[in-house]
């Protein structure tokens, strides 16, 4: 009996360890969502897509197709297919789509050259790890001394941050849309685990250096999701932190511990397993077994900010908790929260591009006016 109990205990311990490892890997080696099925193409301006939370979303969307080499734009609004097996979407301009193929719905609707009305310049930013590619959009007149650096989120290339660059197209400010280590955009980069912003932020700090050496007098960071984490770290720890005038955080991951717990709760994973996952990522031995060079710091406490910060967050986000953004705003007079109507994660721009643009432009303008009057 004792031997049997020992065997059962070993089996249970092994199963527990394997489960925690799987959950921890899902955090630092995240996988993209399933492709979107292009079920039918009734006409040159209509497409029927598989029904998902994203394709059902009423806002404007991008649709990658033809092995994700081409981009179509889906107008706002949806119509359900009988039986709820699919969703009818209308294309902004006709596109040659093939039925019974795979595509991918996404938040970005822009090609790099049609963002601001001015051609982008491809630049490389020297960092401690690689030359990270970036897109630079020039400003105009005196306003060009203000630079805005746009930082994408996890599992989203830098093209996903083109939305905020487009929102600033009439401002005259410079826009720099960057990549960072681990996102696969640097030449020859191998897959590596995400450190949830704890090393990636250094590449954002390097981008601030780039902006300063190219004439920036005022610098703002716009971070999407994980990009918001990078912005918070850069403003707190970076060599250039004194030169950052403000942060705009969109669907931000403000506390990874709270976001991981929230995400697991959304998937009905018990809280004790979420705690075990956080512990595995935070301890020296287990974090090294997961492929991390050093343990991750995952405090439950909210960060402190030293610069004006605007948070844009949808009340319907099911990836990063809106409640954390609200608590963050309540924790500091420097933080302003702009709540958007329910939409999927990082889709605030897509829900209302005009409101997004007005909110960001007005807020940055107010900070620059205040700085100039001091």
C-alpha positions as semicolon CSV with decimal commas, in nm:
position;residue;x (nm);y (nm);z (nm)
1;X;0,000;0,000;0,000
2;X;0,280;0,241;0,090
3;X;0,453;0,163;-0,240
4;X;0,128;0,225;-0,428
5;X;0,077;0,558;-0,253
6;X;0,434;0,656;-0,334
7;X;0,381;0,575;-0,701
8;X;0,058;0,775;-0,707
9;X;0,233;1,069;-0,540
10;X;0,514;1,059;-0,797
11;X;0,269;1,043;-1,086
12;X;0,066;1,332;-0,948
13;X;0,379;1,539;-0,888
14;X;0,500;1,473;-1,242
15;X;0,161;1,564;-1,386
16;X;0,152;1,883;-1,178
17;X;0,503;1,981;-1,290
18;X;0,418;1,914;-1,654
19;X;0,100;2,120;-1,631
20;X;0,277;2,415;-1,470
21;X;0,551;2,397;-1,732
22;X;0,290;2,401;-2,008
23;X;0,117;2,704;-1,859
24;X;0,445;2,890;-1,805
25;X;0,554;2,816;-2,162
26;X;0,225;2,958;-2,286
27;X;0,319;3,287;-2,117
28;X;0,674;3,326;-2,248
29;X;0,637;3,129;-2,574
30;X;0,290;3,249;-2,677
31;X;0,129;3,111;-2,989
32;X;-0,074;3,302;-3,243
33;X;-0,445;3,244;-3,252
34;X;-0,591;3,010;-3,510
35;X;-0,614;3,146;-3,865
36;X;-0,938;3,294;-3,990
37;X;-1,121;3,074;-4,237
38;X;-1,235;3,244;-4,556
39;X;-1,550;3,039;-4,602
40;X;-1,698;3,205;-4,909
41;X;-1,667;3,510;-5,131
42;X;-2,018;3,611;-5,248
43;X;-1,887;3,907;-5,446
44;X;-1,586;4,138;-5,495
45;X;-1,681;4,346;-5,191
46;X;-1,808;4,076;-4,955
47;X;-1,649;3,788;-4,771
48;X;-1,782;3,527;-4,528
49;X;-1,539;3,450;-4,247
50;X;-1,539;3,196;-3,967
51;X;-1,714;3,336;-3,661
52;X;-1,473;3,437;-3,384
53;X;-1,473;3,707;-3,119
54;X;-1,260;3,920;-3,350
55;X;-1,450;3,869;-3,676
56;X;-1,779;3,937;-3,491
57;X;-1,636;4,264;-3,364
58;X;-1,825;4,555;-3,519
59;X;-1,522;4,777;-3,577
60;X;-1,299;4,808;-3,879
61;X;-1,045;4,527;-3,922
62;X;-0,763;4,412;-4,143
63;X;-0,770;4,074;-4,318
64;X;-0,442;3,917;-4,423
65;X;-0,481;3,669;-4,707
66;X;-0,285;3,486;-4,978
67;X;-0,050;3,327;-4,721
68;X;-0,072;3,653;-4,523
69;X;0,116;3,842;-4,795
70;X;-0,172;4,075;-4,883
71;X;-0,397;4,298;-4,674
72;X;-0,765;4,376;-4,721
73;X;-0,967;4,614;-4,506
74;X;-1,302;4,518;-4,356
75;X;-1,554;4,794;-4,303
76;X;-1,730;4,835;-3,967
77;X;-2,039;4,621;-3,921
78;X;-2,117;4,251;-3,945
79;X;-2,402;4,028;-4,055
80;X;-2,438;3,675;-3,915
81;X;-2,467;3,374;-4,142
82;X;-2,762;3,146;-4,076
83;X;-2,666;2,898;-3,808
84;X;-2,396;3,133;-3,673
85;X;-2,127;2,938;-3,859
86;X;-1,981;3,249;-4,015
87;X;-1,984;3,626;-4,036
88;X;-2,042;3,841;-4,344
89;X;-1,800;4,133;-4,372
90;X;-1,782;4,408;-4,633
91;X;-1,450;4,503;-4,792
92;X;-1,351;4,869;-4,810
93;X;-1,216;4,809;-5,160
94;X;-1,259;4,497;-5,374
95;X;-0,998;4,225;-5,325
96;X;-0,936;3,893;-5,497
97;X;-1,007;3,645;-5,218
98;X;-1,044;3,270;-5,260
99;X;-1,308;3,069;-5,077
100;X;-1,201;2,778;-4,859
101;X;-0,864;2,931;-4,780
102;X;-0,706;3,067;-4,464
103;X;-0,645;3,428;-4,371
104;X;-0,598;3,620;-4,050
105;X;-0,813;3,896;-3,906
106;X;-0,602;4,166;-3,742
107;X;-0,619;4,512;-3,595
108;X;-0,386;4,676;-3,846
109;X;-0,539;4,807;-4,169
110;X;-0,236;4,995;-4,304
111;X;0,057;4,922;-4,531
112;X;0,376;5,099;-4,414
113;X;0,363;5,346;-4,704
114;X;0,001;5,460;-4,663
115;X;0,002;5,570;-4,299
116;X;0,067;5,944;-4,280
117;X;0,053;6,064;-4,639
118;X;0,432;6,084;-4,639
119;X;0,661;5,794;-4,734
120;X;0,824;5,605;-4,452
121;X;1,199;5,578;-4,414
122;X;1,332;5,240;-4,305
123;X;1,597;5,284;-4,037
124;X;1,793;5,055;-3,807
125;X;1,828;5,130;-3,438
126;X;2,145;5,008;-3,272
127;X;2,066;4,824;-2,950
128;X;2,257;4,602;-2,715
129;X;2,134;4,292;-2,895
130;X;2,090;4,370;-3,266
131;X;2,009;4,633;-3,524
132;X;1,635;4,662;-3,480
133;X;1,441;4,777;-3,789
134;X;1,202;5,069;-3,757
135;X;0,984;5,291;-3,973
136;X;1,035;5,665;-3,950
137;X;0,764;5,909;-4,056
138;X;0,886;6,266;-4,086
139;X;0,710;6,559;-3,929
140;X;0,664;6,913;-4,055
141;X;0,781;7,255;-3,943
142;X;0,850;7,335;-3,580
143;X;0,626;7,047;-3,472
144;X;0,886;6,802;-3,604
145;X;1,094;6,853;-3,289
146;X;0,833;6,642;-3,107
147;X;0,887;6,269;-3,158
148;X;0,639;5,994;-3,081
149;X;0,773;5,639;-3,055
150;X;0,518;5,364;-3,118
151;X;0,570;5,021;-2,958
152;X;0,374;4,712;-3,059
153;X;0,252;4,432;-2,836
154;X;0,315;4,059;-2,804
155;X;0,247;3,839;-3,109
156;X;0,196;4,152;-3,316
157;X;0,455;4,294;-3,553
158;X;0,541;4,660;-3,563
159;X;0,274;4,705;-3,831
160;X;0,014;4,676;-3,554
161;X;0,139;5,008;-3,414
162;X;0,080;5,186;-3,746
163;X;-0,268;5,269;-3,620
164;X;-0,141;5,517;-3,363
165;X;0,103;5,664;-3,617
166;X;-0,190;5,719;-3,852
167;X;-0,380;5,896;-3,574
168;X;-0,100;6,156;-3,556
169;X;-0,070;6,211;-3,932
170;X;-0,189;6,575;-3,916
171;X;0,005;6,672;-3,605
172;X;0,338;6,754;-3,769
173;X;0,515;6,534;-3,514
174;X;0,771;6,271;-3,605
175;X;0,659;5,909;-3,564
176;X;0,903;5,623;-3,510
177;X;0,750;5,274;-3,522
178;X;0,999;5,033;-3,369
179;X;1,069;4,663;-3,328
180;X;1,246;4,501;-3,034
181;X;1,433;4,186;-2,939
182;X;1,227;3,869;-2,955
183;X;0,966;3,992;-3,204
184;X;1,142;3,824;-3,496
185;X;1,193;4,140;-3,701
186;X;1,571;4,174;-3,664
187;X;1,770;3,999;-3,935
188;X;1,867;3,644;-3,838
189;X;1,700;3,658;-3,499
190;X;1,620;3,321;-3,346
191;X;1,310;3,245;-3,146
192;X;1,358;3,322;-2,780
193;X;1,132;3,340;-2,477
194;X;0,965;3,669;-2,397
195;X;1,086;3,828;-2,076
196;X;0,759;4,022;-2,056
197;X;0,934;4,352;-2,112
198;X;1,216;4,305;-1,861
199;X;1,490;4,305;-2,127
200;X;1,295;4,426;-2,431
201;X;1,258;4,775;-2,284
202;X;1,628;4,840;-2,348
203;X;1,556;4,850;-2,721
204;X;1,295;5,119;-2,660
205;X;1,552;5,313;-2,459
206;X;1,784;5,283;-2,760
207;X;1,505;5,423;-2,978
208;X;1,483;5,724;-2,747
209;X;1,858;5,772;-2,796
210;X;1,800;5,757;-3,172
211;X;1,531;6,023;-3,147
212;X;1,749;6,252;-2,935
213;X;2,047;6,226;-3,170
214;X;1,819;6,311;-3,463
215;X;1,687;6,633;-3,316
216;X;1,403;6,538;-3,082
217;X;1,329;6,804;-2,822
218;X;1,017;6,639;-2,682
219;X;0,956;6,263;-2,674
220;X;0,639;6,062;-2,611
221;X;0,597;5,685;-2,602
222;X;0,284;5,506;-2,723
223;X;0,285;5,145;-2,606
224;X;0,032;4,881;-2,707
225;X;-0,025;4,590;-2,465
226;X;0,325;4,453;-2,392
227;X;0,455;4,772;-2,554
228;X;0,300;4,958;-2,262
229;X;0,512;4,749;-2,025
230;X;0,821;4,852;-2,222
231;X;0,718;5,217;-2,201
232;X;0,673;5,196;-1,824
233;X;1,014;5,031;-1,779
234;X;1,189;5,278;-2,012
235;X;1,041;5,575;-1,828
236;X;1,146;5,430;-1,493
237;X;1,483;5,264;-1,566
238;X;1,615;5,393;-1,898
239;X;1,925;5,605;-1,940
240;X;1,701;5,845;-2,131
241;X;1,417;5,853;-1,880
242;X;1,472;6,224;-1,810
243;X;1,397;6,300;-2,176
244;X;1,058;6,124;-2,189
245;X;0,774;6,373;-2,162
246;X;0,475;6,141;-2,148
247;X;0,333;5,794;-2,202
248;X;0,025;5,676;-2,389
249;X;-0,064;5,319;-2,290
250;X;-0,317;5,128;-2,502
251;X;-0,475;4,808;-2,365
252;X;-0,177;4,808;-2,133
253;X;-0,022;4,523;-1,943
254;X;0,049;4,722;-1,629
255;X;0,097;4,423;-1,397
256;X;0,198;4,094;-1,556
257;X;0,110;3,904;-1,239
258;X;-0,245;4,039;-1,245
259;X;-0,278;3,994;-1,621
260;X;-0,164;3,631;-1,604
261;X;-0,410;3,559;-1,324
262;X;-0,685;3,734;-1,519
263;X;-0,611;3,546;-1,841
264;X;-0,609;3,211;-1,668
265;X;-0,934;3,289;-1,489
266;X;-1,087;3,371;-1,828
267;X;-0,988;3,021;-1,937
268;X;-1,122;2,864;-1,616
269;X;-0,779;2,767;-1,490
270;X;-0,776;2,746;-1,109
271;X;-0,613;3,031;-0,920
272;X;-0,368;2,795;-0,749
273;X;-0,232;2,692;-1,088
274;X;-0,190;3,056;-1,184
275;X;0,006;3,109;-0,861
276;X;0,223;2,806;-0,939
277;X;0,288;2,940;-1,288
278;X;0,397;3,277;-1,154
279;X;0,625;3,103;-0,906
280;X;0,782;2,891;-1,182
281;X;0,861;3,202;-1,384
282;X;1,001;3,380;-1,078
283;X;1,233;3,117;-0,927
284;X;1,594;3,069;-1,045
285;X;1,586;2,693;-1,108
286;X;1,247;2,664;-1,273
287;X;1,288;2,978;-1,483
288;X;1,616;2,844;-1,622
289;X;1,449;2,514;-1,707
290;X;1,194;2,718;-1,904
291;X;1,472;2,874;-2,111
292;X;1,496;3,208;-1,934
293;X;1,839;3,348;-1,855
294;X;1,718;3,490;-1,526
295;X;1,400;3,479;-1,317
296;X;1,123;3,723;-1,399
297;X;1,012;3,985;-1,150
298;X;0,634;3,960;-1,130
299;X;0,512;4,182;-0,846
300;X;0,144;4,220;-0,772
301;X;0,197;4,589;-0,693
302;X;0,119;4,856;-0,950
303;X;0,410;5,055;-1,094
304;X;0,476;5,419;-1,016
305;X;0,509;5,675;-1,293
306;X;0,702;5,998;-1,294
307;X;0,563;6,150;-1,614
308;X;0,212;6,231;-1,738
309;X;0,045;5,913;-1,859
310;X;-0,268;5,854;-2,065
311;X;-0,427;5,509;-2,049
312;X;-0,665;5,407;-2,329
313;X;-0,847;5,085;-2,247
314;X;-1,166;4,909;-2,346
315;X;-1,399;4,796;-2,072
316;X;-1,449;4,472;-2,267
317;X;-1,084;4,362;-2,282
318;X;-1,058;3,990;-2,202
319;X;-0,678;3,974;-2,218
320;X;-0,561;4,250;-1,986
321;X;-0,796;4,355;-1,706
322;X;-0,955;4,698;-1,730
323;X;-0,984;4,703;-1,350
324;X;-0,604;4,719;-1,324
325;X;-0,597;5,023;-1,552
326;X;-0,864;5,186;-1,336
327;X;-0,667;5,113;-1,019
328;X;-0,350;5,245;-1,184
329;X;-0,527;5,569;-1,273
330;X;-0,658;5,601;-0,917
331;X;-0,306;5,551;-0,780
332;X;-0,154;5,866;-0,930
333;X;-0,259;6,217;-1,028
334;X;-0,024;6,183;-1,327
335;X;-0,241;5,912;-1,484
336;X;-0,551;5,982;-1,694
337;X;-0,780;5,696;-1,798
338;X;-0,986;5,713;-2,116
339;X;-1,234;5,424;-2,115
340;X;-1,345;5,295;-2,455
341;X;-1,658;5,091;-2,529
342;X;-1,629;4,710;-2,515
343;X;-1,397;4,570;-2,782
344;X;-1,137;4,293;-2,807
345;X;-0,785;4,342;-2,675
346;X;-0,596;4,632;-2,837
347;X;-0,890;4,717;-3,064
348;X;-0,975;5,058;-2,918
349;X;-0,857;5,233;-3,234
350;X;-1,064;4,996;-3,448
351;X;-1,374;5,060;-3,239
352;X;-1,356;5,436;-3,292
353;X;-1,058;5,570;-3,492
354;X;-1,180;5,930;-3,464
355;X;-1,216;5,919;-3,086
356;X;-0,877;5,752;-3,053
357;X;-0,707;6,015;-3,270
358;X;-0,876;6,306;-3,093
359;X;-0,794;6,168;-2,749
360;X;-0,425;6,112;-2,823
361;X;-0,366;6,433;-3,020
362;X;-0,540;6,652;-2,763
363;X;-0,358;6,491;-2,472
364;X;-0,009;6,514;-2,624
365;X;-0,080;6,872;-2,734
366;X;-0,181;6,964;-2,379
367;X;0,143;6,822;-2,239
368;X;0,360;7,000;-2,497
369;X;0,182;7,330;-2,428
370;X;0,239;7,288;-2,056
371;X;0,607;7,205;-2,111
372;X;0,658;7,504;-2,340
373;X;0,503;7,741;-2,087
374;X;0,733;7,628;-1,804
